[in-house]
Amino acid sequence: MPALVAFETIPQLFYRLWDHFRGQQRPVLSYKDKRTKTWVNITWEELEQQVHALAGYLYKQGVRPGDRVAILSENRPEWVITDLATQILGGVNVALYTSLPASQVGYIVRDAGARVLVVSSAVQLRKAEAIFDDCPELQEVITLSTMRKDHPAYVRAWDEVLAEGAAYWTEHATELSKLAEQVQPDDLSALIYTSGTTGLPKGVMLTHRNFCSNVLASLHRVDFGPQDHHISFLPLCHSFERTAGYTAVLACGARISYAESIEALSQNLLEVRPTVMISVPRLFERVYNAIHKSVEKSPPLRRKIFHWAVSVGHRMAACRQAGRKPSPLLQMQHRIAHRLVFQKLHDRLGGRVRFAVSGGAALPKHIGEFFLAIGLTIIEGYGLTETAPVLAVNPMDRPRFGTVGWIIPGVTIAIQRLTDGKIIGQLSGDDYPSDLTTEEGEILVKGPNVMKGYWNNEEATREVFDAEGWFHTGDVGRFDQGYLIITDRIKHMIVSRGGKNIYPGPIEEQLAREPWIDQIVVIGEGREFLTALIVPDFEALRQYAQEHGLKAETDEALLNHPDIQTLFEQSLRRYNRHAPAHERIRAFRLLQEPFTIENGLLTPTLKPRRRQIETHYADLIAAMYSEFGSNSN
């Protein structure tokens, strides 16, 4: 539904929403108190007071329009307070992932020229102290954690800062309030540093127009409303959660609760009982796998009932998508399936989720179809940090899994042929419904949501914008009856020794459906054939070993067991049977250590860092190719 108020800047959005809800004591944010273990609400009135208090302090310390304020914190109300306080002063938010090591924190704070750094925990404070002397423009660190007695003079406690700032705001309210009115749509709102799968992160310059136009356009496709309650757990420093799970949710008058952690999410869902979920595909895959593992352990009758119910759900979903009225018999079967099976699955998510939004990576088609069958529609979208981020999203009433849906209003996407650079089709978000179908090519974008450029990096900016003003996404895709389909990233494309162009993403997605495979990366650049590094699903393997009497004292011994190796050989054989010759996997290695954010092999949005993975396992890869008769690279 449309936003509750009209706005062109984040300060306008904040003040107009506050005015809309003023006097209602309506909760806008909530969090779980670690001491009392109860959920605490923050009303719009309380949010306004705390935002003004922090803004007063920041201004007193010299923060002026255009200055950068950095945040190194998990999702929590203080993140929002810091952002809004920065915005109403005309400042620029620089948000960092808490998983970053001190060296990368230092690089971003230094590159952005941040004047103030707000940190959450003692762990993050230690990073701030480690990099402070190497960041010449950094003047102060504000911490949400308990202060040490021997803390440096530049560290201030959050509560003290708010108390000091509240007094300053009260004294200078008239003067400070004018700053929000002076913020213009084309002023810089945030620097979001791309996590990247290669190289140093780049600061994406996003304006108020970028964010606000993107939120307003996205709300034409996604049905958020004042009655909704979102549980936030994706990092707010990522553009997806920042736009979809924060700004858009606020804009439609809904409420946000902050999960304690990913580990506590299952329990928090039961406590918060959200109506919408915004997540990356990895979470939906985990829920899907957990459901199916639980079913497979069930008695035969229960398994039979589950599979019957899902088949009924698929038939019901097919009717709805085709616009057909289901037969009375199918409707009765669906009611029974819901009562016996689907309701229990919904209850795991709190029992009130109306729909979910997936972004950040490709949602496997079978995952989307399964959740639709059980009565939970997942709306998949697509975008990049550089586009604030949403470019396309599936329509609520006509989702097509395997696609990222329809372009949002105001945005235009073109498909450029890779071989000769010719644009072979373009479509605006205002042209729907559409039957445009094209061949595959690079996705180009124009729209009010496209970034100004990369901070302090004109060369990188010139590389992604062409002479006609198109932003080159680096993604390969095509239109199919107006729906946009993403194939892979151009930079992920493998060029084999025989000159074949191979996109690993679809191969990995297909193989990841195998029950024994948790993570997989396909290797083959400059090689005669493809191979794979596979992180197994150890829980599934241990269960298999127990059921088949396989003796293995350790995970290493389990992976080396001949019967386990045969399982993976069979999985690859099934895939190879239907794959083109140049896309077949001829060899693999099983890894004990998963790809994680902590070991640097996943980005903060859970995408594999391919270059780092290949470097990390270079010896293993070389030995694998040598064993199978190819050591070229």
C-alpha positions as CSV (number, residue, x, y, z in Angstrom):
1,M,0.0,0.0,0.0
2,P,1.2,3.6,-0.4
3,A,3.2,5.4,2.3
4,L,1.2,7.1,5.0
5,V,2.8,10.4,4.3
6,A,4.5,12.2,1.4
7,F,8.2,12.7,1.6
8,E,11.3,13.4,-0.4
9,T,13.9,13.2,2.3
10,I,14.4,11.0,5.4
11,P,13.9,14.0,7.8
12,Q,10.6,14.7,6.1
13,L,9.6,11.1,6.5
14,F,10.6,11.1,10.2
15,Y,8.8,14.3,11.2
16,R,5.7,13.7,9.2
17,L,5.2,10.2,10.6
18,W,5.9,11.5,14.1
19,D,3.2,14.2,13.6
20,H,0.8,11.6,12.2
21,F,1.1,9.4,15.3
22,R,1.7,12.1,17.8
23,G,-0.3,11.7,21.0
24,Q,-1.3,8.1,20.3
25,Q,1.5,6.5,22.3
26,R,1.9,4.0,19.4
27,P,4.9,1.7,19.6
28,V,7.3,2.0,16.6
29,L,10.3,-0.1,17.8
30,S,10.8,-2.8,20.3
31,Y,13.6,-4.9,21.7
32,K,14.1,-7.6,24.3
33,D,15.7,-6.4,27.5
34,K,18.6,-8.7,28.4
35,R,18.1,-8.4,32.1
36,T,14.3,-8.7,32.4
37,K,13.9,-11.0,29.3
38,T,10.8,-8.9,28.4
39,W,10.1,-7.0,25.2
40,V,10.2,-3.2,25.6
41,N,8.3,-0.9,23.3
42,I,9.5,2.6,22.1
43,T,6.7,4.9,21.1
44,W,6.9,7.6,18.4
45,E,7.0,10.2,21.2
46,E,10.0,8.5,22.9
47,L,11.8,8.0,19.6
48,E,11.5,11.7,18.8
49,Q,12.9,12.6,22.2
50,Q,15.9,10.3,21.8
51,V,16.6,11.3,18.2
52,H,16.6,15.0,19.3
53,A,18.9,14.2,22.2
54,L,21.5,12.5,20.1
55,A,21.2,15.2,17.4
56,G,21.7,17.8,20.0
57,Y,24.9,16.1,21.2
58,L,26.3,15.5,17.7
59,Y,25.7,19.2,16.8
60,K,27.3,20.4,20.0
61,Q,30.4,18.2,19.1
62,G,30.7,19.9,15.7
63,V,28.8,17.6,13.4
64,R,27.4,19.7,10.5
65,P,25.6,19.0,7.2
66,G,27.6,16.7,5.0
67,D,29.7,15.3,7.9
68,R,29.8,11.5,8.3
69,V,28.7,9.6,11.4
70,A,29.6,5.9,11.5
71,I,27.7,3.1,13.2
72,L,29.2,-0.3,14.2
73,S,26.3,-2.0,15.8
74,E,23.9,-4.9,15.6
75,N,20.3,-4.2,14.8
76,R,18.8,-2.4,17.7
77,P,16.8,0.9,18.4
78,E,20.0,2.8,19.0
79,W,21.0,2.1,15.3
80,V,17.8,3.8,14.2
81,I,18.2,6.7,16.7
82,T,21.8,7.3,15.4
83,D,20.7,7.2,11.8
84,L,17.7,9.6,12.3
85,A,19.8,12.0,14.4
86,T,22.4,12.1,11.7
87,Q,19.8,12.6,9.0
88,I,17.9,15.5,10.6
89,L,21.3,17.4,10.9
90,G,21.9,16.8,7.2
91,G,24.7,14.4,8.1
92,V,25.7,11.2,6.3
93,N,25.3,7.7,7.8
94,V,28.2,5.3,7.4
95,A,27.1,1.8,8.7
96,L,29.5,-1.0,9.2
97,Y,29.1,-4.8,9.6
98,T,29.9,-6.0,13.1
99,S,31.6,-9.0,11.6
100,L,34.3,-6.8,10.1
101,P,37.8,-7.1,11.6
102,A,39.4,-4.0,13.1
103,S,41.6,-3.4,10.0
104,Q,38.5,-3.1,7.7
105,V,36.6,-1.0,10.2
106,G,39.7,1.3,10.2
107,Y,39.8,1.4,6.4
108,I,36.1,2.4,6.1
109,V,36.1,5.0,8.9
110,R,39.3,6.5,7.5
111,D,38.0,6.5,3.9
112,A,34.7,8.0,4.8
113,G,36.3,10.6,7.0
114,A,33.8,9.9,9.8
115,R,33.9,12.3,12.7
116,V,32.0,10.2,15.2
117,L,31.8,6.4,15.6
118,V,28.9,4.8,17.5
119,V,29.6,1.2,18.7
120,S,27.4,-1.4,20.4
121,S,29.4,-3.9,22.5
122,A,32.7,-4.3,24.2
123,V,34.0,-6.3,21.3
124,Q,33.2,-3.4,18.9
125,L,34.6,-0.9,21.3
126,R,37.9,-2.7,21.2
127,K,38.0,-2.4,17.4
128,A,37.2,1.3,17.7
129,E,40.1,1.8,20.1
130,A,42.5,-0.2,17.9
131,I,41.8,2.0,14.9
132,F,41.2,5.4,16.5
133,D,44.8,6.8,16.1
134,D,44.9,5.8,12.4
135,C,41.7,7.8,11.6
136,P,42.7,11.4,11.7
137,E,39.2,12.8,11.3
138,L,37.6,10.6,14.0
139,Q,37.1,12.7,17.1
140,E,34.9,10.6,19.3
141,V,33.6,7.1,20.0
142,I,30.2,6.7,21.6
143,T,29.6,3.3,23.2
144,L,26.4,1.5,24.1
145,S,28.4,-1.0,26.3
146,T,29.4,-0.6,29.9
147,M,32.3,1.8,30.2
148,R,35.7,0.6,31.6
149,K,37.3,2.6,34.4
150,D,40.4,3.1,32.2
151,H,38.6,4.0,29.0
152,P,40.3,6.6,26.7
153,A,39.2,10.2,26.9
154,Y,37.6,10.1,23.5
155,V,35.1,7.3,24.5
156,R,31.7,8.5,25.8
157,A,28.8,6.5,27.2
158,W,25.5,6.5,25.3
159,D,23.3,7.5,28.3
160,E,25.6,10.4,29.2
161,V,25.6,11.6,25.6
162,L,21.8,11.5,25.4
163,A,21.4,13.5,28.7
164,E,23.9,16.1,27.6
165,G,22.4,16.3,24.1
166,A,18.8,16.6,25.4
167,A,19.7,19.7,27.4
168,Y,21.5,21.2,24.3
169,W,18.5,20.5,22.0
170,T,16.1,22.1,24.4
171,E,18.2,25.2,24.5
172,H,18.7,25.4,20.7
173,A,15.6,23.6,19.4
174,T,14.6,26.4,17.0
175,E,18.0,26.7,15.4
176,L,18.5,22.9,15.1
177,S,15.0,22.1,13.8
178,K,15.8,24.3,10.7
179,L,18.6,22.0,9.7
180,A,16.1,19.2,8.8
181,E,14.1,21.6,6.7
182,Q,17.2,22.5,4.7
183,V,18.0,18.9,3.7
184,Q,17.4,18.5,-0.1
185,P,16.5,15.3,-2.0
186,D,19.9,15.2,-3.8
187,D,21.9,15.6,-0.6
188,L,23.9,12.6,0.4
189,S,22.1,10.5,3.0
190,A,24.4,7.5,3.4
191,L,27.7,5.8,2.4
192,I,27.1,2.1,2.2
193,Y,30.3,0.2,1.7
194,T,29.9,-2.8,-0.5
195,S,31.1,-6.0,1.2
196,G,32.3,-7.2,-2.2
197,T,33.5,-10.7,-3.1
198,T,36.9,-9.2,-4.3
199,G,39.0,-6.2,-3.5
200,L,38.6,-3.3,-1.1
201,P,35.0,-2.2,-0.3
202,K,33.7,0.9,-2.2
203,G,31.6,3.5,-0.6
204,V,28.3,3.8,-2.5
205,M,27.0,7.3,-2.3
206,L,23.2,7.2,-1.8
207,T,21.1,10.3,-1.6
208,H,17.7,11.0,0.0
209,R,16.1,10.9,-3.4
210,N,17.7,7.4,-4.0
211,F,16.2,6.0,-0.8
212,C,12.9,7.8,-0.8
213,S,12.0,7.2,-4.4
214,N,12.9,3.5,-4.0
215,V,10.7,3.1,-0.9
216,L,7.7,4.8,-2.5
217,A,8.1,2.8,-5.7
218,S,8.6,-0.5,-3.8
219,L,5.4,0.1,-1.7
220,H,3.4,-0.1,-5.0
221,R,4.5,-3.7,-5.3
222,V,4.7,-4.8,-1.6
223,D,1.7,-4.8,0.7
224,F,3.1,-3.3,3.9
225,G,0.5,-1.5,6.1
226,P,0.0,0.1,9.5
227,Q,-1.2,-3.3,10.9
228,D,2.1,-5.0,10.1
229,H,4.8,-6.0,12.5
230,H,8.3,-6.8,11.1
231,I,11.0,-8.7,13.0
232,S,14.4,-7.3,11.9
233,F,17.5,-9.5,11.8
234,L,19.3,-8.9,8.5
235,P,22.1,-6.3,9.0
236,L,20.8,-2.8,8.9
237,C,24.0,-1.7,7.3
238,H,23.0,-3.7,4.2
239,S,20.9,-1.7,1.7
240,F,18.2,-4.4,1.6
241,E,17.3,-4.3,5.2
242,R,17.9,-0.6,5.4
243,T,15.4,0.2,2.7
244,A,12.9,-2.7,2.9
245,G,13.1,-3.6,6.6
246,Y,13.5,-0.2,8.1
247,T,12.6,2.8,5.9
248,A,9.7,1.2,4.0
249,V,8.3,-0.4,7.1
250,L,8.3,2.9,8.9
251,A,6.9,4.7,5.8
252,C,3.7,2.6,5.9
253,G,3.3,3.0,9.6
254,A,4.2,-0.5,10.7
255,R,6.2,-1.6,13.7
256,I,9.7,-3.1,14.0
257,S,11.0,-5.5,16.6
258,Y,14.7,-6.4,16.7
259,A,15.7,-10.0,17.1
260,E,18.2,-10.7,19.7
261,S,20.4,-12.7,17.3
262,I,20.1,-15.1,14.4
263,E,20.5,-17.9,17.0
264,A,17.6,-16.6,19.0
265,L,15.4,-15.9,16.0
266,S,13.3,-19.1,16.3
267,Q,12.3,-18.2,19.8
268,N,11.9,-14.5,19.0
269,L,9.4,-15.4,16.2
270,L,7.2,-17.1,18.7
271,E,7.4,-14.1,21.0
272,V,6.9,-11.3,18.5
273,R,4.6,-13.1,16.2
274,P,5.4,-10.9,13.1
275,T,3.1,-10.4,10.2
276,V,5.9,-10.0,7.6
277,M,9.4,-11.4,7.3
278,I,12.3,-10.0,5.3
279,S,15.2,-12.4,4.8
280,V,17.8,-13.8,2.5
281,P,17.2,-17.2,0.8
282,R,19.6,-19.0,3.1
283,L,17.1,-18.7,6.0
284,F,14.2,-20.0,4.0
285,E,16.4,-22.9,2.8
286,R,17.3,-23.7,6.4
287,V,13.6,-23.7,7.4
288,Y,12.8,-25.9,4.4
289,N,15.6,-28.4,5.2
290,A,14.6,-28.5,8.9
291,I,11.0,-29.3,8.0
292,H,11.9,-32.1,5.6
293,K,14.5,-33.6,8.0
294,S,11.8,-33.7,10.7
295,V,9.3,-35.3,8.3
296,E,11.8,-38.0,7.2
297,K,12.2,-38.9,10.9
298,S,8.5,-39.3,11.3
299,P,6.5,-42.5,11.3
300,P,5.3,-43.6,7.8
301,L,1.7,-42.5,8.2
302,R,2.8,-39.0,9.2
303,R,5.2,-38.8,6.3
304,K,2.4,-39.8,3.9
305,I,0.0,-37.2,5.4
306,F,2.7,-34.5,5.0
307,H,3.4,-35.3,1.3
308,W,-0.4,-35.5,0.6
309,A,-0.9,-32.1,2.2
310,V,1.9,-30.5,0.2
311,S,0.5,-31.9,-3.0
312,V,-2.9,-30.5,-2.2
313,G,-1.2,-27.1,-1.5
314,H,0.6,-27.2,-4.8
315,R,-2.8,-27.8,-6.6
316,M,-4.5,-25.0,-4.7
317,A,-1.6,-22.6,-5.4
318,A,-1.7,-23.5,-9.2
319,C,-5.4,-22.7,-9.2
320,R,-4.9,-19.3,-7.6
321,Q,-2.0,-18.3,-9.8
322,A,-4.0,-19.3,-12.9
323,G,-7.0,-17.3,-11.7
324,R,-9.2,-20.5,-11.5
325,K,-11.6,-21.2,-8.7
326,P,-10.6,-24.5,-7.0
327,S,-13.2,-27.2,-7.0
328,P,-15.3,-27.8,-3.8
329,L,-13.3,-31.1,-3.2
330,L,-10.0,-29.3,-3.5
331,Q,-11.1,-26.6,-1.1
332,M,-12.2,-29.3,1.4
333,Q,-8.9,-31.1,1.1
334,H,-7.0,-27.9,1.5
335,R,-8.9,-27.1,4.8
336,I,-7.9,-30.5,6.1
337,A,-4.3,-30.1,4.9
338,H,-4.1,-26.8,6.7
339,R,-5.5,-28.1,9.9
340,L,-3.3,-31.3,9.9
341,V,0.0,-29.9,8.5
342,F,0.2,-26.3,7.4
343,Q,-1.0,-24.6,10.6
344,K,1.8,-26.3,12.6
345,L,4.4,-25.0,10.1
346,H,2.9,-21.5,10.3
347,D,3.1,-21.7,14.1
348,R,6.9,-22.1,13.9
349,L,7.0,-18.6,12.5
350,G,4.7,-17.2,15.1
351,G,1.4,-18.0,13.4
352,R,0.7,-14.6,11.9
353,V,3.1,-14.2,8.9
354,R,1.1,-12.9,5.9
355,F,4.0,-13.0,3.5
356,A,7.7,-12.9,3.3
357,V,10.2,-10.9,1.2
358,S,13.4,-12.5,-0.1
359,G,16.4,-10.6,-1.5
360,G,20.2,-10.5,-1.5
361,A,20.6,-13.6,-3.5
362,A,18.6,-16.0,-5.8
363,L,15.7,-17.9,-4.1
364,P,15.8,-21.5,-5.4
365,K,12.6,-22.1,-7.3
366,H,11.6,-25.2,-5.3
367,I,11.8,-23.3,-2.0
368,G,9.4,-20.6,-3.2
369,E,7.0,-23.2,-4.6
370,F,7.1,-25.2,-1.3
371,F,6.3,-22.2,0.9
372,L,3.5,-21.1,-1.5
373,A,2.0,-24.6,-1.3
374,I,1.9,-24.4,2.5
375,G,0.2,-21.0,2.4
376,L,3.2,-18.6,2.8
377,T,4.0,-16.5,-0.3
378,I,7.6,-15.4,-0.6
379,I,8.0,-12.3,-2.7
380,E,11.4,-12.4,-4.3
381,G,13.1,-9.2,-5.4
382,Y,16.3,-8.0,-7.0
383,G,18.6,-5.1,-6.6
384,L,22.1,-3.8,-5.8
385,T,23.5,-1.5,-3.1
386,E,24.1,1.0,-6.0
387,T,20.4,1.1,-6.7
388,A,19.2,1.7,-3.1
389,P,18.6,-1.3,-3.7
390,V,15.3,-2.5,-5.2
391,L,15.0,-2.8,-9.0
392,A,12.3,-5.5,-9.3
393,V,10.0,-7.5,-7.2
394,N,7.4,-10.2,-7.9
395,P,3.8,-9.1,-7.8
396,M,2.0,-10.3,-4.8
397,D,-0.8,-11.9,-6.7
398,R,1.2,-13.3,-9.6
399,P,4.7,-14.4,-8.3
400,R,6.8,-16.5,-10.7
401,F,9.4,-18.4,-8.9
402,G,12.7,-18.5,-10.7
403,T,12.2,-14.9,-11.6
404,V,12.7,-11.6,-9.7
405,G,9.4,-10.3,-10.9
406,W,8.4,-6.9,-12.4
407,I,10.5,-3.7,-12.5
408,I,9.3,-1.2,-9.9
409,P,7.7,2.1,-11.1
410,G,10.1,4.9,-12.2
411,V,13.0,2.4,-13.0
412,T,14.0,1.4,-16.5
413,I,16.0,-1.8,-17.2
414,A,17.7,-2.7,-20.5
415,I,19.3,-5.9,-21.6
416,Q,22.6,-5.4,-23.4
417,R,23.9,-8.3,-25.6
418,L,27.3,-9.4,-24.3
419,T,28.8,-10.1,-27.7
420,D,28.2,-6.8,-29.5
421,G,27.0,-4.4,-26.8
422,K,23.6,-3.8,-28.5
423,I,20.6,-3.1,-26.4
424,I,18.1,-5.9,-27.3
425,G,15.2,-4.8,-25.1
426,Q,14.2,-2.4,-22.4
427,L,11.3,-2.0,-20.0
428,S,10.1,0.6,-17.6
429,G,8.3,-0.2,-14.3
430,D,5.4,1.9,-15.5
431,D,4.8,-0.4,-18.5
432,Y,3.2,-3.4,-16.8
433,P,1.7,-5.8,-17.5
434,S,4.2,-6.6,-20.3
435,D,5.0,-9.6,-22.6
436,L,8.5,-8.5,-23.4
437,T,10.8,-11.5,-23.9
438,T,14.5,-11.1,-24.7
439,E,17.7,-13.2,-25.1
440,E,20.3,-13.1,-22.3
441,G,22.6,-10.1,-21.7
442,E,23.9,-7.6,-19.1
443,I,21.3,-5.8,-17.1
444,L,21.5,-2.0,-17.4
445,V,19.6,0.5,-15.2
446,K,18.3,4.0,-15.1
447,G,16.2,5.6,-12.4
448,P,16.0,8.0,-9.5
449,N,17.3,5.3,-7.2
450,V,20.7,4.9,-8.9
451,M,23.6,6.1,-6.8
452,K,25.6,9.3,-7.4
453,G,28.8,7.2,-7.6
454,Y,31.6,5.7,-5.5
455,W,33.0,7.9,-2.7
456,N,36.6,9.1,-3.4
457,N,36.7,6.8,-6.4
458,E,36.0,8.5,-9.7
459,E,37.7,5.7,-11.7
460,A,35.3,3.0,-10.3
461,T,32.4,5.3,-11.0
462,R,33.3,5.8,-14.6
463,E,33.6,2.0,-15.0
464,V,29.9,1.4,-14.2
465,F,28.3,4.3,-16.0
466,D,28.3,4.5,-19.8
467,A,28.1,7.6,-22.1
468,E,24.2,7.2,-22.2
469,G,23.9,7.3,-18.5
470,W,23.1,3.6,-18.0
471,F,24.4,2.0,-14.8
472,H,26.0,-1.4,-15.6
473,T,25.0,-3.9,-12.9
474,G,27.4,-6.6,-13.9
475,D,24.5,-9.1,-13.7
476,V,23.4,-11.3,-16.6
477,G,19.7,-11.7,-17.2
478,R,16.7,-11.6,-19.6
479,F,13.0,-10.8,-19.7
480,D,10.4,-13.5,-20.0
481,Q,6.9,-12.1,-20.6
482,G,7.9,-9.0,-18.6
483,Y,9.4,-11.0,-15.7
484,L,13.1,-10.4,-15.1
485,I,15.3,-13.5,-14.8
486,I,18.8,-13.3,-13.3
487,T,21.3,-15.8,-14.6
488,D,24.5,-14.9,-12.7
489,R,27.2,-12.3,-12.2
490,I,29.4,-11.5,-15.2
491,K,32.5,-11.6,-12.9
492,H,31.5,-15.1,-11.7
493,M,31.5,-16.4,-15.3
494,I,33.9,-19.2,-15.8
495,V,35.8,-19.3,-19.1
496,S,37.0,-22.9,-19.6
497,R,40.2,-23.8,-21.3
498,G,38.1,-24.7,-24.3
499,G,36.6,-21.2,-24.4
500,K,33.2,-22.1,-23.1
501,N,31.4,-19.5,-21.0
502,I,29.9,-21.1,-17.9
503,Y,27.8,-19.5,-15.1
504,P,28.4,-21.4,-11.9
505,G,25.3,-20.0,-10.0
506,P,22.6,-22.2,-11.6
507,I,24.9,-25.2,-11.3
508,E,25.4,-24.6,-7.6
509,E,21.8,-23.9,-7.0
510,Q,20.8,-27.2,-8.6
511,L,23.3,-29.3,-6.7
512,A,22.6,-27.6,-3.4
513,R,19.2,-29.3,-3.5
514,E,20.9,-32.6,-2.8
515,P,20.2,-33.6,0.8
516,W,23.9,-34.1,1.6
517,I,25.2,-30.7,0.3
518,D,25.1,-27.6,2.5
519,Q,27.4,-25.3,0.5
520,I,29.1,-25.7,-2.9
521,V,31.4,-23.6,-5.1
522,V,32.2,-24.7,-8.7
523,I,35.8,-24.3,-9.9
524,G,37.0,-24.2,-13.5
525,E,38.4,-20.9,-14.7
526,G,41.0,-21.7,-17.4
527,R,40.7,-25.4,-16.8
528,E,39.8,-28.3,-19.0
529,F,36.8,-29.3,-16.9
530,L,34.7,-28.2,-13.8
531,T,35.3,-29.4,-10.2
532,A,33.5,-28.5,-7.0
533,L,34.4,-27.8,-3.4
534,I,31.5,-29.1,-1.2
535,V,30.7,-28.4,2.4
536,P,28.4,-31.3,3.5
537,D,25.4,-31.2,5.6
538,F,27.0,-32.9,8.6
539,E,23.7,-33.5,10.5
540,A,22.3,-35.3,7.5
541,L,25.5,-37.3,7.1
542,R,25.7,-38.3,10.7
543,Q,22.0,-39.5,10.6
544,Y,22.8,-41.5,7.4
545,A,25.8,-43.1,9.0
546,Q,23.8,-44.1,12.1
547,E,21.0,-45.5,10.0
548,H,23.5,-47.6,7.9
549,G,25.8,-48.6,10.7
550,L,28.8,-46.7,9.3
551,K,31.6,-46.3,11.9
552,A,33.3,-43.0,12.0
553,E,34.7,-41.4,15.2
554,T,35.2,-37.9,13.7
555,D,33.8,-35.7,10.9
556,E,37.1,-36.2,9.0
557,A,36.7,-40.0,9.2
558,L,33.1,-39.6,8.1
559,L,34.0,-37.6,5.0
560,N,36.7,-40.2,4.1
561,H,34.4,-43.2,4.5
562,P,33.9,-44.9,1.1
563,D,30.1,-45.1,1.5
564,I,29.9,-41.3,2.1
565,Q,32.1,-40.6,-0.9
566,T,29.8,-42.7,-2.9
567,L,26.8,-40.6,-1.8
568,F,28.3,-37.5,-3.3
569,E,29.5,-39.3,-6.4
570,Q,25.9,-40.4,-7.0
571,S,24.6,-36.8,-6.4
572,L,27.0,-35.5,-9.0
573,R,26.2,-38.3,-11.4
574,R,22.5,-37.4,-11.3
575,Y,23.3,-33.8,-12.2
576,N,25.8,-34.8,-14.9
577,R,23.3,-37.0,-16.7
578,H,21.4,-34.0,-17.8
579,A,24.1,-31.3,-18.0
580,P,25.9,-30.2,-21.2
581,A,29.4,-31.7,-21.5
582,H,31.2,-28.5,-20.6
583,E,29.0,-28.0,-17.4
584,R,29.6,-31.4,-15.9
585,I,31.4,-31.8,-12.6
586,R,34.3,-34.3,-13.0
587,A,35.8,-34.2,-9.5
588,F,35.0,-32.8,-6.0
589,R,36.5,-32.4,-2.6
590,L,34.6,-32.4,0.7
591,L,35.5,-29.7,3.2
592,Q,35.2,-30.0,7.0
593,E,35.1,-26.2,7.5
594,P,32.0,-24.3,6.3
595,F,32.3,-21.0,4.4
596,T,31.4,-18.4,7.0
597,I,31.6,-14.6,7.5
598,E,34.1,-15.2,10.3
599,N,36.6,-17.0,8.2
600,G,36.3,-14.5,5.4
601,L,34.8,-17.0,2.9
602,L,31.3,-15.5,2.9
603,T,30.2,-11.9,2.5
604,P,28.0,-10.5,5.3
605,T,25.0,-11.3,3.1
606,L,26.0,-14.9,2.9
607,K,27.4,-15.0,-0.6
608,P,30.6,-17.0,-1.3
609,R,33.7,-15.0,-1.8
610,R,34.9,-17.0,-4.8
611,R,38.4,-15.5,-5.1
612,Q,39.1,-15.9,-1.4
613,I,37.8,-19.5,-1.5
614,E,40.0,-20.4,-4.4
615,T,43.0,-18.8,-2.8
616,H,42.3,-20.5,0.6
617,Y,42.0,-23.9,-1.0
618,A,44.6,-23.4,-3.8
619,D,46.7,-26.5,-2.9
620,L,43.6,-28.7,-2.6
621,I,42.3,-27.5,-6.0
622,A,45.7,-28.0,-7.6
623,A,46.0,-31.5,-6.2
624,M,42.5,-32.3,-7.4
625,Y,43.2,-31.2,-11.0
626,S,46.6,-32.9,-11.0
627,E,44.9,-36.2,-9.9
628,F,42.4,-36.0,-12.7
629,G,44.8,-35.1,-15.4
630,S,44.8,-31.3,-15.6
631,N,46.9,-28.9,-13.8
632,S,46.3,-25.9,-16.0
633,N,44.9,-22.6,-14.6
